[in-house]
Amino acid sequence: MLWNRLRQIRFFRTLRFRLASTFLILLTAVLAIMGFVGTRTLHTVLVNQSEDELKEQIASLKGWLVFDSSGEPYWDVVDRTDPEEEAEVSRLQAVYVLADDQGQVDKATSDSTLQPLWNRNTILDDLAQMQISHQPVLKTIRATDNTPYEVISSTLTDANRHRKWYVAEGRSLVEDQAVLRRFRRNFLIFLPVALIACAVVSWYSAASILASLGSVERAAKEITGSNLGLQIQKRGADDELDRLIGSFNEMSGRLKASFEQIRQFSTDVSHELRTPLTAIQGQLEVALFTATRKEQLQEAIENALQDVERLSNLVRALLLLSQSETGQIPMNKTTLDLNKLVGEIVDQFQIPAEAHNVRLTHARQDPALCEADRTQIERVITNLLSNAIKYTPQGGWIRAAAEPDGGNVRLTVEDSGVGIPPDHLPYIFDRFYRVPDPNPEKGLGLGLSFVSAIVRAHGGEIHVTSEAGKGSRFEITFPIGVVRTTSEAAVLHD
């Protein structure tokens, strides 16, 4: 419930808060785990050190206890002039007990608070446990003043009388527990300080990291129709943000190119429509105000109908172009022998070729099978042959061929025509682009645009080589297998 209320506050929904809080939560979890593991590790180290120290002390205690002729144990003579020996004995006598095998205490520390150390039942229990395990017994006891002690119990044997004695040596755990408490206290002091410092650092680090996102946001707000190509300077870190900025810049460039293409398209369409409409209007006005005979009216109407036909063809072509860009006309791919199809279309174009006194030939090859839309491939070949005939002078030649080429099928149409100037080659597939020519019947400038769209829709490639005055060569490769269509997948012929 509380989290849902917090999420409704805009501050808690910001990316900056989420980044900083996520880092802080992870850091808190890591530090908490480190604190827990560190505390357990320190406790284990202290316990192991205490056990090792007690084992050394019990072994040293056994070395200082000797037996007299009557079998009574006593402390060996201490050299009081040796400070190390004096200190060792004092340390051993601080917490110890010596008892017989019946649990009766013979010698013990003088500290009255350590009465639990020489409890007879405890001594007998330890002796019974050592008889079974043959190992010293480690235990923790609390003195009457509640001070904790760790005690190790073992046995000492009188070799002359084969009698076992109970010995125990202990050490206070106050210092060990103080070390553990200081570690916990220091960690609990360090934890909030570290979290506050890291919270501040992560907050401003998140702000620094997101600054580049802010530049993307500002750039997006500043984009208008007049500055679609707005670019953002990269940070030079080559990280995710730089890649995001690069993607934004690429998107901005694509938008600019698309809008410029749309603007140019609109301009070209307006120009193409204005010409026949102006001609129709002029012819009808002339006929209306100046025609005095039936023949003059008939001639004006015929001229207007020609312009209307041209206008109709243009509108139909623009409609198909629009449909092709939105992918609204699906393709119907079938197995197609491209070589056979080229031969059929070449036969159909023999009459217009002869009318232009151009020799049109088909290089017969082996079957060139591929998956393609027959109607659209016909449009490709028809456009290429029409252009070749249109721009090849009398007495020239045109050759068409289709043949397998590895995993592709290659279609070529070449001629000995006027060629294409080098500075126009990069633009011949652009919509409405026409190489400057005095011939008014050269077309709308859409044929090669459709050819390019059809080829790309089939997953193919088209290349052209040309030399002014010597002819052109169009080479198209189609994949043999089924090809996934693109946004320019479908274009039908007029």
C-alpha positions as CSV (number, residue, x, y, z in Angstrom):
1,M,0.0,0.0,0.0
2,L,2.8,2.4,1.0
3,W,4.8,1.5,-2.1
4,N,1.8,2.2,-4.4
5,R,1.4,5.6,-2.8
6,L,5.1,6.4,-3.2
7,R,4.9,5.3,-6.9
8,Q,2.3,7.9,-7.5
9,I,4.8,10.7,-6.5
10,R,6.7,11.8,-9.6
11,F,10.0,12.0,-7.8
12,F,10.0,8.3,-7.0
13,R,9.2,7.4,-10.6
14,T,12.2,9.3,-12.1
15,L,15.0,7.3,-13.7
16,R,17.5,9.1,-11.6
17,F,15.9,8.0,-8.4
18,R,15.5,4.4,-9.6
19,L,19.2,4.2,-10.6
20,A,20.4,5.7,-7.4
21,S,18.1,3.7,-5.2
22,T,18.9,0.4,-7.0
23,F,22.6,1.0,-6.5
24,L,22.0,1.9,-2.8
25,I,19.9,-1.2,-2.2
26,L,22.5,-3.4,-3.8
27,L,25.2,-1.7,-1.8
28,T,23.3,-2.1,1.4
29,A,22.7,-5.8,0.7
30,V,26.4,-6.3,-0.1
31,L,27.6,-4.4,3.0
32,A,25.1,-6.3,5.2
33,I,26.3,-9.6,3.9
34,M,29.9,-8.5,4.3
35,G,29.2,-7.5,7.9
36,F,27.5,-10.8,8.7
37,V,30.3,-12.8,7.1
38,G,32.9,-10.6,8.7
39,T,31.4,-11.1,12.1
40,R,31.1,-14.8,11.7
41,T,34.6,-15.1,10.4
42,L,36.1,-13.0,13.3
43,H,34.1,-15.1,15.8
44,T,35.5,-18.3,14.2
45,V,39.0,-16.9,14.3
46,L,38.7,-16.0,17.9
47,V,37.3,-19.4,18.8
48,N,40.1,-21.2,17.0
49,Q,42.7,-19.0,18.6
50,S,41.2,-19.6,22.0
51,E,41.1,-23.4,21.5
52,D,44.7,-23.4,20.3
53,E,45.8,-21.3,23.2
54,L,44.0,-23.6,25.7
55,K,45.6,-26.7,24.2
56,E,49.0,-25.1,24.6
57,Q,48.1,-24.2,28.2
58,I,46.8,-27.6,29.2
59,A,50.0,-29.2,27.8
60,S,52.1,-26.7,29.7
61,L,50.1,-27.3,32.9
62,K,50.7,-31.1,32.7
63,G,54.4,-30.3,32.4
64,W,54.4,-28.3,35.6
65,L,52.5,-30.8,37.7
66,V,54.6,-33.7,39.2
67,F,53.9,-36.4,41.8
68,D,55.7,-37.1,45.1
69,S,56.6,-40.5,46.6
70,S,53.1,-40.7,48.1
71,G,51.4,-40.1,44.7
72,E,50.3,-36.5,45.6
73,P,50.6,-34.0,42.8
74,Y,52.3,-30.7,43.3
75,W,53.7,-27.8,41.3
76,D,57.2,-28.1,40.2
77,V,59.7,-25.7,41.6
78,V,59.5,-22.3,39.9
79,D,62.6,-20.3,39.3
80,R,61.4,-16.9,40.6
81,T,64.4,-15.2,39.1
82,D,63.1,-16.1,35.6
83,P,60.4,-13.6,34.7
84,E,59.1,-15.7,31.7
85,E,58.8,-18.8,33.9
86,E,57.1,-16.8,36.6
87,A,54.6,-15.3,34.1
88,E,53.8,-18.6,32.6
89,V,53.0,-20.2,36.0
90,S,50.9,-17.3,37.0
91,R,49.0,-17.5,33.7
92,L,48.4,-21.3,34.2
93,Q,47.3,-20.8,37.9
94,A,44.8,-18.1,37.0
95,V,42.1,-20.5,35.9
96,Y,42.7,-24.2,36.6
97,V,41.6,-27.2,38.6
98,L,43.2,-30.5,39.6
99,A,41.0,-33.3,40.9
100,D,41.3,-37.1,41.5
101,D,39.3,-39.7,39.5
102,Q,36.5,-39.5,42.1
103,G,35.9,-35.8,41.4
104,Q,37.5,-34.5,44.6
105,V,39.4,-31.3,44.0
106,D,43.0,-31.3,45.1
107,K,44.2,-28.0,43.8
108,A,42.4,-25.1,42.1
109,T,42.5,-21.4,41.3
110,S,42.0,-19.1,44.2
111,D,39.3,-17.1,42.5
112,S,36.1,-17.8,44.4
113,T,33.9,-16.7,41.4
114,L,35.1,-19.8,39.5
115,Q,33.2,-22.3,41.7
116,P,31.4,-23.8,38.7
117,L,34.9,-24.9,37.5
118,W,35.4,-27.4,40.3
119,N,31.8,-28.7,40.5
120,R,32.1,-32.4,41.3
121,N,29.3,-33.5,38.9
122,T,30.8,-31.5,36.1
123,I,34.2,-33.1,36.7
124,L,32.7,-36.7,36.7
125,D,30.8,-35.9,33.5
126,D,34.0,-34.7,31.8
127,L,35.9,-37.8,32.9
128,A,33.1,-40.1,31.6
129,Q,33.1,-38.3,28.3
130,M,36.9,-38.4,27.9
131,Q,36.9,-42.1,28.7
132,I,34.6,-42.6,25.7
133,S,36.1,-40.2,23.2
134,H,39.7,-40.2,24.4
135,Q,39.8,-36.5,23.5
136,P,40.0,-33.4,25.7
137,V,36.7,-31.7,26.5
138,L,36.1,-28.1,25.5
139,K,33.2,-26.1,27.2
140,T,32.2,-22.6,28.1
141,I,31.2,-21.8,31.7
142,R,30.1,-18.6,33.4
143,A,31.6,-17.6,36.8
144,T,29.3,-16.4,39.6
145,D,29.9,-12.8,38.4
146,N,28.7,-13.8,35.0
147,T,32.1,-13.7,33.4
148,P,32.4,-16.2,30.5
149,Y,35.3,-18.6,30.5
150,E,36.4,-21.3,28.0
151,V,37.7,-24.4,29.7
152,I,39.6,-27.4,28.3
153,S,39.6,-30.6,30.4
154,S,42.0,-33.5,30.1
155,T,43.6,-36.3,32.2
156,L,47.0,-36.6,33.9
157,T,48.3,-40.1,34.7
158,D,50.6,-41.0,37.6
159,A,52.9,-43.4,35.9
160,N,54.1,-45.0,39.1
161,R,50.6,-45.8,40.5
162,H,48.8,-45.8,37.1
163,R,46.2,-43.4,38.6
164,K,44.4,-40.8,36.5
165,W,43.9,-37.3,37.6
166,Y,41.5,-34.7,36.2
167,V,43.0,-31.4,35.0
168,A,41.3,-28.4,33.5
169,E,42.7,-25.1,32.3
170,G,40.6,-22.1,31.3
171,R,40.9,-18.5,30.0
172,S,38.5,-15.6,30.1
173,L,36.5,-14.7,27.0
174,V,35.9,-11.1,28.1
175,E,38.6,-9.7,25.8
176,D,37.5,-11.8,22.8
177,Q,33.9,-10.7,23.3
178,A,35.1,-7.1,23.6
179,V,37.0,-7.5,20.2
180,L,33.8,-8.8,18.6
181,R,31.6,-6.0,20.1
182,R,34.1,-3.4,18.9
183,F,34.0,-4.9,15.4
184,R,30.2,-4.8,15.4
185,R,30.0,-1.3,16.8
186,N,32.5,0.0,14.2
187,F,30.6,-1.7,11.4
188,L,27.3,-0.3,12.6
189,I,28.9,3.1,12.6
190,F,30.6,2.6,9.3
191,L,27.4,1.3,7.6
192,P,25.2,4.4,7.7
193,V,28.1,6.7,7.0
194,A,29.0,4.6,4.0
195,L,25.4,4.4,2.8
196,I,24.9,8.2,3.1
197,A,28.2,8.9,1.3
198,C,27.3,6.4,-1.5
199,A,23.8,7.7,-1.7
200,V,25.1,11.2,-2.4
201,V,27.7,9.9,-4.9
202,S,25.2,7.7,-6.6
203,W,22.6,10.5,-6.8
204,Y,25.0,12.9,-8.5
205,S,26.6,10.1,-10.6
206,A,23.1,9.2,-11.9
207,A,22.6,12.8,-12.7
208,S,25.9,12.9,-14.6
209,I,25.1,9.7,-16.5
210,L,21.6,10.9,-17.4
211,A,22.8,14.3,-18.6
212,S,23.3,12.7,-22.0
213,L,19.7,11.5,-22.0
214,G,18.7,15.0,-21.1
215,S,20.5,16.2,-24.3
216,V,18.5,13.6,-26.3
217,E,15.3,14.9,-24.7
218,R,16.1,18.5,-25.5
219,A,17.1,17.6,-29.0
220,A,13.8,15.7,-29.5
221,K,11.9,18.8,-28.3
222,E,13.8,21.0,-30.6
223,I,13.2,18.9,-33.7
224,T,10.8,20.6,-36.2
225,G,10.2,20.4,-39.9
226,S,13.1,22.8,-40.5
227,N,15.8,21.0,-38.5
228,L,15.0,17.3,-38.8
229,G,18.7,16.4,-39.2
230,L,19.6,17.7,-35.7
231,Q,22.6,15.8,-34.4
232,I,23.8,15.3,-30.8
233,Q,27.5,15.4,-29.9
234,K,28.7,12.0,-28.6
235,R,30.6,11.9,-25.2
236,G,33.4,9.8,-26.6
237,A,33.0,7.0,-24.0
238,D,31.7,4.5,-26.6
239,D,29.2,3.2,-24.0
240,E,25.5,2.5,-24.0
241,L,24.6,6.2,-23.9
242,D,27.0,6.9,-26.8
243,R,25.3,4.1,-28.8
244,L,21.9,5.5,-27.9
245,I,23.0,9.0,-29.1
246,G,24.4,7.4,-32.3
247,S,21.1,5.6,-32.9
248,F,19.2,8.9,-32.3
249,N,21.5,10.7,-34.8
250,E,20.9,7.9,-37.3
251,M,17.2,8.1,-36.8
252,S,17.3,11.9,-37.2
253,G,19.2,11.5,-40.4
254,R,16.7,9.0,-41.7
255,L,13.8,11.2,-40.8
256,K,15.5,14.1,-42.6
257,A,16.1,12.0,-45.7
258,S,12.5,10.7,-45.6
259,F,11.0,14.2,-45.2
260,E,13.2,15.6,-47.9
261,Q,12.1,12.7,-50.2
262,I,8.5,13.4,-49.4
263,R,9.0,17.1,-50.0
264,Q,10.7,16.4,-53.3
265,F,8.0,13.9,-54.2
266,S,5.3,16.5,-53.5
267,T,7.2,19.0,-55.6
268,D,7.7,16.6,-58.5
269,V,4.0,15.5,-58.3
270,S,2.9,19.1,-58.4
271,H,5.1,19.9,-61.3
272,E,4.0,16.8,-63.3
273,L,0.3,17.5,-62.6
274,R,0.5,21.1,-63.4
275,T,1.9,20.6,-66.9
276,P,-1.0,18.5,-68.4
277,L,-3.6,20.5,-66.4
278,T,-2.2,23.8,-67.8
279,A,-2.2,22.3,-71.3
280,I,-5.8,21.1,-71.0
281,Q,-6.9,24.4,-69.7
282,G,-5.2,26.3,-72.4
283,Q,-6.5,24.1,-75.2
284,L,-10.1,24.3,-73.9
285,E,-9.9,28.0,-73.5
286,V,-8.5,28.5,-77.0
287,A,-11.3,26.3,-78.4
288,L,-13.9,28.0,-76.4
289,F,-13.0,31.6,-77.4
290,T,-11.5,31.2,-80.9
291,A,-13.0,28.0,-82.5
292,T,-15.5,28.8,-85.2
293,R,-15.6,25.4,-87.0
294,K,-16.4,21.9,-85.9
295,E,-12.9,20.7,-86.9
296,Q,-11.2,23.2,-84.6
297,L,-13.3,22.0,-81.6
298,Q,-12.6,18.4,-82.5
299,E,-8.9,19.0,-82.7
300,A,-8.9,20.8,-79.3
301,I,-10.8,18.0,-77.7
302,E,-8.4,15.4,-79.1
303,N,-5.4,17.3,-77.8
304,A,-7.1,17.6,-74.4
305,L,-7.9,13.9,-74.3
306,Q,-4.2,13.1,-75.0
307,D,-3.2,15.3,-72.0
308,V,-6.0,13.7,-69.9
309,E,-4.6,10.2,-70.8
310,R,-1.1,11.4,-69.7
311,L,-2.6,12.7,-66.6
312,S,-4.5,9.5,-65.9
313,N,-1.3,7.4,-66.4
314,L,0.5,9.7,-64.0
315,V,-2.2,9.4,-61.3
316,R,-2.3,5.6,-61.8
317,A,1.5,5.4,-61.5
318,L,1.5,7.6,-58.3
319,L,-1.2,5.4,-56.8
320,L,0.9,2.3,-57.5
321,L,4.0,4.0,-56.1
322,S,2.1,4.9,-52.9
323,Q,0.7,1.3,-52.5
324,S,4.2,-0.2,-53.1
325,E,5.7,1.9,-50.3
326,T,3.0,0.9,-47.8
327,G,3.2,-2.8,-48.8
328,Q,-0.5,-3.0,-49.6
329,I,-0.1,-5.1,-52.8
330,P,1.0,-8.6,-51.9
331,M,3.2,-10.6,-54.3
332,N,2.3,-14.0,-55.6
333,K,5.5,-15.9,-55.9
334,T,5.7,-19.0,-58.0
335,T,8.5,-21.1,-59.6
336,L,9.6,-19.1,-62.6
337,D,11.9,-19.9,-65.5
338,L,13.4,-16.5,-66.0
339,N,15.2,-17.5,-69.2
340,K,12.0,-18.6,-70.8
341,L,10.2,-15.4,-69.6
342,V,12.9,-13.2,-71.1
343,G,12.5,-15.0,-74.4
344,E,8.8,-14.5,-74.5
345,I,9.0,-10.8,-73.8
346,V,11.8,-10.3,-76.3
347,D,9.5,-11.9,-78.9
348,Q,6.8,-9.4,-78.0
349,F,9.2,-6.4,-78.4
350,Q,10.4,-7.4,-81.8
351,I,7.9,-5.2,-83.6
352,P,8.7,-2.0,-81.8
353,A,12.4,-2.8,-82.1
354,E,12.1,-3.2,-85.8
355,A,10.1,0.0,-86.0
356,H,13.1,1.8,-84.5
357,N,15.5,-0.2,-86.7
358,V,17.1,-1.8,-83.7
359,R,18.3,-5.4,-83.5
360,L,16.9,-7.1,-80.4
361,T,18.2,-10.6,-79.5
362,H,17.8,-13.1,-76.7
363,A,20.9,-15.2,-75.7
364,R,19.3,-18.6,-75.2
365,Q,20.6,-20.3,-72.0
366,D,19.8,-23.2,-69.8
367,P,16.6,-22.9,-67.6
368,A,17.1,-20.2,-64.9
369,L,14.6,-21.2,-62.2
370,C,13.8,-19.0,-59.2
371,E,10.9,-18.1,-56.9
372,A,9.4,-14.8,-58.0
373,D,6.2,-12.9,-59.0
374,R,5.8,-13.3,-62.7
375,T,3.8,-10.2,-63.2
376,Q,6.3,-8.0,-61.5
377,I,9.3,-9.6,-63.2
378,E,7.6,-9.0,-66.5
379,R,7.4,-5.3,-65.5
380,V,11.1,-5.3,-64.8
381,I,12.0,-6.7,-68.2
382,T,9.4,-4.6,-70.0
383,N,10.7,-1.4,-68.5
384,L,14.3,-2.2,-69.2
385,L,13.6,-3.2,-72.9
386,S,11.4,-0.1,-73.4
387,N,14.1,2.2,-72.2
388,A,16.7,0.3,-74.3
389,I,14.7,0.7,-77.4
390,K,13.8,4.3,-76.7
391,Y,17.5,5.4,-76.2
392,T,19.2,3.2,-78.8
393,P,19.7,5.0,-82.2
394,Q,18.8,3.3,-85.4
395,G,21.1,0.5,-86.5
396,G,22.0,-0.3,-82.8
397,W,21.5,-3.6,-81.0
398,I,20.0,-4.8,-77.7
399,R,20.8,-8.1,-76.0
400,A,18.8,-9.7,-73.1
401,A,19.8,-12.9,-71.2
402,A,19.0,-14.8,-68.0
403,E,21.2,-17.6,-66.6
404,P,21.9,-19.4,-63.3
405,D,24.7,-17.9,-61.2
406,G,25.5,-20.0,-58.2
407,G,22.7,-19.5,-55.7
408,N,21.3,-16.7,-57.8
409,V,19.8,-16.0,-61.2
410,R,21.3,-13.2,-63.2
411,L,19.3,-11.1,-65.7
412,T,21.1,-8.7,-68.0
413,V,19.9,-6.2,-70.5
414,E,22.5,-4.3,-72.5
415,D,22.4,-2.0,-75.5
416,S,24.5,0.2,-77.8
417,G,22.4,3.3,-77.0
418,V,23.3,6.8,-76.1
419,G,24.4,5.8,-72.6
420,I,24.1,7.6,-69.3
421,P,26.5,10.4,-68.3
422,P,28.5,9.4,-65.2
423,D,27.2,12.3,-63.0
424,H,23.6,11.0,-63.6
425,L,24.2,7.3,-62.8
426,P,23.7,7.6,-59.0
427,Y,20.3,9.1,-59.4
428,I,18.6,7.1,-62.2
429,F,16.6,5.0,-59.7
430,D,15.2,8.0,-57.9
431,R,11.5,8.8,-58.4
432,F,10.8,11.3,-61.2
433,Y,14.5,11.6,-62.0
434,R,15.1,12.0,-65.8
435,V,18.4,12.6,-67.5
436,P,18.1,15.9,-69.4
437,D,16.9,15.1,-72.9
438,P,15.1,17.2,-75.6
439,N,12.8,14.3,-76.3
440,P,9.4,15.2,-74.7
441,E,8.2,11.6,-74.9
442,K,10.8,10.1,-72.6
443,G,8.3,9.3,-69.8
444,L,7.5,10.2,-66.2
445,G,10.7,9.1,-64.6
446,L,9.1,6.3,-62.6
447,G,10.0,3.2,-64.6
448,L,13.5,2.6,-63.1
449,S,12.1,3.5,-59.6
450,F,9.6,0.6,-60.0
451,V,12.3,-1.7,-61.3
452,S,14.5,-1.0,-58.3
453,A,11.6,-1.5,-55.9
454,I,10.7,-4.8,-57.5
455,V,14.3,-6.1,-57.4
456,R,14.7,-5.1,-53.7
457,A,11.3,-6.7,-52.9
458,H,12.6,-10.0,-54.3
459,G,15.8,-9.7,-52.2
460,G,17.9,-9.0,-55.3
461,E,20.4,-6.4,-56.4
462,I,20.6,-4.2,-59.5
463,H,23.7,-2.7,-61.0
464,V,24.2,-0.5,-64.0
465,T,27.3,0.4,-66.0
466,S,27.2,2.9,-68.8
467,E,29.3,5.1,-71.0
468,A,28.0,8.1,-72.8
469,G,27.7,7.3,-76.5
470,K,28.5,3.6,-76.1
471,G,25.5,2.1,-74.4
472,S,24.4,0.8,-71.0
473,R,24.3,-2.6,-69.2
474,F,21.8,-3.4,-66.5
475,E,22.6,-6.5,-64.4
476,I,20.1,-7.9,-61.9
477,T,20.6,-10.8,-59.5
478,F,17.7,-12.7,-57.9
479,P,18.0,-15.3,-55.2
480,I,16.8,-18.7,-56.2
481,G,15.0,-19.5,-53.0
482,V,12.0,-17.9,-51.3
483,V,12.8,-14.4,-50.2
484,R,11.1,-12.5,-47.4
485,T,9.5,-9.3,-48.7
486,T,10.3,-5.8,-47.5
487,S,8.2,-2.7,-47.3
488,E,8.7,-2.2,-51.0
489,A,7.5,-5.8,-51.6
490,A,4.7,-5.3,-54.1
491,V,4.6,-3.2,-57.3
492,L,2.2,-4.1,-60.1
493,H,2.5,-2.9,-63.7
494,D,0.2,-0.2,-65.1
